[in-house]
Amino acid sequence: MSWLLKDATVLSSAAVIPPERHLAPWSQIRRMDDEDQSVVMMKRHLVHSFFCRTPVVIVVCDAQMFVVALRSLRPNRFGGLVLKSGAIVMVPARIVSNFDLHVGDQLEIKL
């Protein structure tokens, strides 16, 4: 299991989907509805909330995992095209208020 951290503080558990995996991470997104788990998609450019029953927050990070943008996404929507992203983190909206995330914060993934 992986963990998503900010300033050495654990934000949530994380399912990390490597860039080699070309299939859509739908199974991980389904699990995200049931748990307080984030989904980290490395080097992805398109994100959607299909198969999500609750709203999610999209955290766009650069290659060094600095937060570049934050977006809210309702169920069954496309999140738009994100060019030059190092990682896209999908977080359930119900737990993101505990994170205190802002543009410029640096995230970390621990295995």
DOFI-880833 format. One record per residue (C-alpha): residue number from 1; x, y, z. Coordinates in Angstrom, 3 decimals, m for minus. Last residue first. Example, Ala and Ser with C-alpha at 12.3 -4.5 7.8 and 13.67 -1.06 7.14 Angstrom:
<recs>
<rec i="2" px="13.670" py="m1.060" pz="7.140"/>
<rec i="1" px="12.300" py="m4.500" pz="7.800"/>
</recs>
This chain:
<recs>
<rec i="111" px="5.486" py="2.969" pz="m0.862"/>
<rec i="110" px="5.703" py="6.653" pz="m0.034"/>
<rec i="109" px="4.264" py="9.232" pz="m2.425"/>
<rec i="108" px="5.081" py="12.879" pz="m1.842"/>
<rec i="107" px="3.206" py="16.128" pz="m2.321"/>
<rec i="106" px="4.655" py="19.627" pz="m2.620"/>
<rec i="105" px="2.418" py="22.630" pz="m2.066"/>
<rec i="104" px="2.565" py="25.339" pz="m4.746"/>
<rec i="103" px="m1.184" py="25.546" pz="m5.407"/>
<rec i="102" px="m2.938" py="24.868" pz="m2.126"/>
<rec i="101" px="m3.974" py="21.777" pz="m0.209"/>
<rec i="100" px="m5.439" py="21.877" pz="3.303"/>
<rec i="99" px="m5.866" py="18.061" pz="3.337"/>
<rec i="98" px="m8.835" py="17.669" pz="5.697"/>
<rec i="97" px="m11.151" py="19.430" pz="3.230"/>
<rec i="96" px="m10.144" py="16.795" pz="0.665"/>
<rec i="95" px="m11.996" py="14.052" pz="2.550"/>
<rec i="94" px="m15.551" py="14.423" pz="1.203"/>
<rec i="93" px="m14.320" py="15.472" pz="m2.224"/>
<rec i="92" px="m12.776" py="12.059" pz="m2.891"/>
<rec i="91" px="m9.214" py="12.608" pz="m4.151"/>
<rec i="90" px="m7.974" py="12.058" pz="m7.702"/>
<rec i="89" px="m4.254" py="12.783" pz="m8.052"/>
<rec i="88" px="m2.817" py="13.566" pz="m11.473"/>
<rec i="87" px="0.896" py="13.131" pz="m11.898"/>
<rec i="86" px="3.811" py="14.637" pz="m13.771"/>
<rec i="85" px="1.580" py="16.807" pz="m15.915"/>
<rec i="84" px="2.839" py="18.371" pz="m19.120"/>
<rec i="83" px="m0.589" py="18.777" pz="m20.718"/>
<rec i="82" px="m3.843" py="18.359" pz="m18.826"/>
<rec i="81" px="m6.879" py="17.767" pz="m21.044"/>
<rec i="80" px="m10.242" py="18.244" pz="m19.426"/>
<rec i="79" px="m11.855" py="16.793" pz="m16.352"/>
<rec i="78" px="m14.510" py="14.858" pz="m18.225"/>
<rec i="77" px="m17.740" py="14.360" pz="m16.308"/>
<rec i="76" px="m19.778" py="11.411" pz="m15.025"/>
<rec i="75" px="m19.652" py="12.404" pz="m11.332"/>
<rec i="74" px="m18.788" py="16.017" pz="m10.457"/>
<rec i="73" px="m15.237" py="17.300" pz="m10.802"/>
<rec i="72" px="m13.560" py="19.930" pz="m8.683"/>
<rec i="71" px="m10.216" py="21.262" pz="m9.870"/>
<rec i="70" px="m6.884" py="22.049" pz="m8.192"/>
<rec i="69" px="m3.859" py="23.176" pz="m10.192"/>
<rec i="68" px="m0.045" py="23.105" pz="m10.166"/>
<rec i="67" px="0.628" py="21.147" pz="m6.982"/>
<rec i="66" px="4.342" py="20.326" pz="m6.780"/>
<rec i="65" px="4.990" py="16.605" pz="m7.380"/>
<rec i="64" px="8.498" py="17.118" pz="m8.881"/>
<rec i="63" px="7.202" py="16.190" pz="m12.368"/>
<rec i="62" px="4.260" py="18.609" pz="m12.095"/>
<rec i="61" px="1.102" py="17.968" pz="m10.101"/>
<rec i="60" px="m2.600" py="18.292" pz="m10.981"/>
<rec i="59" px="m4.957" py="17.680" pz="m8.055"/>
<rec i="58" px="m8.426" py="16.647" pz="m9.221"/>
<rec i="57" px="m11.112" py="16.823" pz="m6.555"/>
<rec i="56" px="m13.838" py="14.210" pz="m6.692"/>
<rec i="55" px="m17.629" py="14.283" pz="m6.541"/>
<rec i="54" px="m19.452" py="11.071" pz="m5.540"/>
<rec i="53" px="m20.748" py="8.079" pz="m7.483"/>
<rec i="52" px="m17.663" py="7.646" pz="m9.607"/>
<rec i="51" px="m17.992" py="5.300" pz="m12.600"/>
<rec i="50" px="m17.039" py="8.124" pz="m14.960"/>
<rec i="49" px="m15.080" py="10.848" pz="m13.195"/>
<rec i="48" px="m12.716" py="11.724" pz="m15.990"/>
<rec i="47" px="m9.030" py="12.455" pz="m16.503"/>
<rec i="46" px="m6.934" py="13.084" pz="m19.576"/>
<rec i="45" px="m3.206" py="13.766" pz="m19.650"/>
<rec i="44" px="m1.654" py="11.027" pz="m17.554"/>
<rec i="43" px="2.005" py="10.949" pz="m16.480"/>
<rec i="42" px="1.446" py="9.031" pz="m13.211"/>
<rec i="41" px="m2.100" py="8.438" pz="m12.053"/>
<rec i="40" px="m2.452" py="8.734" pz="m8.266"/>
<rec i="39" px="m5.794" py="7.504" pz="m6.897"/>
<rec i="38" px="m6.682" py="8.662" pz="m3.395"/>
<rec i="37" px="m8.343" py="6.476" pz="m0.798"/>
<rec i="36" px="m11.003" py="7.236" pz="1.771"/>
<rec i="35" px="m12.831" py="4.070" pz="0.827"/>
<rec i="34" px="m16.023" py="3.061" pz="m0.945"/>
<rec i="33" px="m16.011" py="5.621" pz="m3.728"/>
<rec i="32" px="m12.250" py="5.176" pz="m4.261"/>
<rec i="31" px="m12.724" py="1.479" pz="m4.953"/>
<rec i="30" px="m14.625" py="2.344" pz="m8.128"/>
<rec i="29" px="m11.798" py="4.659" pz="m9.159"/>
<rec i="28" px="m9.260" py="1.853" pz="m8.726"/>
<rec i="27" px="m11.261" py="m0.488" pz="m10.958"/>
<rec i="26" px="m11.648" py="2.241" pz="m13.567"/>
<rec i="25" px="m7.920" py="2.826" pz="m13.982"/>
<rec i="24" px="m8.121" py="3.151" pz="m17.783"/>
<rec i="23" px="m5.823" py="0.695" pz="m19.490"/>
<rec i="22" px="m2.431" py="1.838" pz="m20.692"/>
<rec i="21" px="m0.483" py="0.763" pz="m17.626"/>
<rec i="20" px="3.054" py="1.848" pz="m18.401"/>
<rec i="19" px="2.443" py="5.239" pz="m16.756"/>
<rec i="18" px="2.123" py="3.662" pz="m13.302"/>
<rec i="17" px="m1.173" py="3.676" pz="m11.358"/>
<rec i="16" px="m0.600" py="4.429" pz="m7.677"/>
<rec i="15" px="m3.450" py="3.587" pz="m5.295"/>
<rec i="14" px="m3.069" py="5.950" pz="m2.373"/>
<rec i="13" px="m3.706" py="5.907" pz="1.352"/>
<rec i="12" px="m4.524" py="9.315" pz="2.700"/>
<rec i="11" px="m3.075" py="12.654" pz="3.829"/>
<rec i="10" px="m0.080" py="11.381" pz="5.779"/>
<rec i="9" px="1.958" py="14.277" pz="7.148"/>
<rec i="8" px="5.654" py="14.453" pz="6.205"/>
<rec i="7" px="5.108" py="17.905" pz="4.626"/>
<rec i="6" px="2.350" py="16.537" pz="2.395"/>
<rec i="5" px="2.024" py="12.767" pz="2.066"/>
<rec i="4" px="0.102" py="10.278" pz="m0.094"/>
<rec i="3" px="0.633" py="6.708" pz="1.072"/>
<rec i="2" px="1.190" py="3.497" pz="m0.829"/>
<rec i="1" px="0.000" py="0.000" pz="0.000"/>
</recs>
